[in-house]
Amino acid sequence: MIDDRPECSVLLIDDEPFAQDIIAHGLKGCVRHTLCYESNAARAVEVAREVRATVVLVDLRMPDLDGFEVTARLRAHPDTEDVPVIVLSSEDDPEIKARAFAVGANDYLVKWPDPRELVARVRYHSGACIARRQRDAAFASLRVSQEQLAASQSALHQAQKMEAIGQLTGGVAHDFNNVLQIIGGNLQLLKLVGNLNESAKARVEMALSGVERGAKLAAHLLAFARRQPLQSVVVDPGHLLREMDDMMRRVLGPSARVVTEIEPGLGSTMVDPNQLNNVLLNLAINARDAMAGSGTLTIRAANAGPGAALPAEVPPGNYVMIEVADTGKGMPQEVLLRAFEPFFTTKPTGQGTGLGLSMAYGFVKQSGGEIVLHSEPGQGTSVRIYLPRSDAAPSAIESVASTPLAGGLETILVVEDEPDVRSSTCGILSALGYEVLEAEDAESALAIIDSGRHIDLVFSDVIMPGPVSSLQLGEIVRRRLPYAQVLYTSGYAEGVLAHEGKLDASVHLLQKPYHPDALSARIRHLLRRAKREQKASEQKAASGRQQGVQSHLGLM
């Protein structure tokens, strides 16, 4: 039969060595026990801790320290205060017994007890000690579990709150972008063809500046809501940081010091480089404000992963870590807990929107990474961005040249269900010299395509009413008009063009509200590319025909 009772750890404190033999003999009937003997009473507490004693037998009469003093010392130490103590004495005196219990003894035995009584007393007190330790361990585990549960509940509540705010801000930003497009488009059209005097032009420019500020605000809201379509490519973050170095120094000013540390062999990551630029720039601006124009800004990039410790917030994996740390005033805990919330700011009115950190939070989460914020008052702030590492080589980014307004004679089909947006956009394109065709939905656009009209480019809104979606329209255009280009536009394209918030490389998207300069540059870029593709295709076909003729002549 297996005895599953816990093991007793018995410590005997006695100045006479023969006492060890007597007690060992008496405990033979005690299943699962260990006996440790110590003759130096001064070491009682130390040895009891070492052997994790569950009961201590201490002789009452010893030359240096008596049993009363040993018991008192055991009771005074936090690690041994609950260990049961049995005093062994040759005197069966009620006064001595009372004094022993007064200093903390749990039991009193007259030397030498019957083995059956010794075993029973030792087993009883040891079992009580073990049960107490198990109870304390259970309570400690329960406290840890409760703390972890409270932390999980707090994190869940925060995530739910952020998700609810994100859904609200995403929807607001979408409608806001359409409104801004109507206002901005008509102002730009008025500026192009309105024959305005200088005073009117100044007023129009002021209004357009307001539209641009509103567009940035909406972009930040969409980024926080994780509904900003990301045009992600594999990039070398070290190269990106080196390119931003001069800009960071200009942002911080001459009184601040910028230190850039890039680990050799830094990995690549798949991310939207323009959005990452915006995030790092916003973090630098926050750091400048926190340091009041002076101090040190450290930008560090390193590989992080299984071989290195990751913060608790970051799941296991291979990452590229980008840190932006300042020596500013730091944040107290109550501010730190709300730092990622949109519109939350500690800056004076008019000096900040409270969207810098919230935009960074949304962008990093949408990119599949994690963002960790550490800050203490007077100790500065550190923002660490963990982006998944990629094994692919960095992509060559195709840039669209930013040029002044440029038009052409090509034919453009504008597909837009908002009449006011469609009207202003068609007016701008017509003013640039294009032949413009209009459609209020994808079904109407297909009717125009079916009519046989020549079309060089389709400029279509993403969110489209009716039975034919914008994606279906794009597929039909590619099949029927192989050299026609498709450019999409939207103030909110989540779930239509974007997969998990990221655009396919083949998708061309111009975010609302768009400036005529940006619109004309994207259109000219796509039309030039279409001409190159058509020319290459024609040359390939001509080369194939020539080879066919030569082969035919060789056979004759």
ABEGO torsion letter per residue (X at the ends): XBBABBBBBBBBBBABAAAAAAAAAAAAABBGBBBBBBABAAAAAAAAAAAGBABBBBBABBAABBAAAAAAAAAABAAAAABBBBBBBABBBAAAAAAAAAAGBABBBBOBBBAAAAAAAAAAAAAAAAAAAAAAAAAAAAAAAAAAAAAAAAAAAAAAAAAAAAAAAAAAAAAAAAAAAAAAAAAAAAAAAAGBBAAAAAAAAAAAAAAAAAAAAAAAAAAAAGABBBBBBBBBAAAAAAAAAAAAAAAAEAABBBBBBBBBGBBBBBBBAAAAAAAAAAAAAAAAAAAGGBEBBBBBBBBBEAABBBBAABBBEBBBBBBBBBABAEBBAAAAAAAABBGBBABBBGAEAGAAAAAAAAAAAAAGBBBBBBBBBGAEBBBBBBBBBBABBBBBBBBBBBBBBBBBABBBBBBBABAAAAAAAAAAAAAAGBBBBBBABAAAAAAAAAAGBBBABBBBBABBBEABBAAAAAAAAAAABAABBBBBBBABABGAABBGGBBBAABBBBBOBBBAAAAAAAAAAAAAAAAAAAAAAAAAAAAAAAAAAAAAAAAX
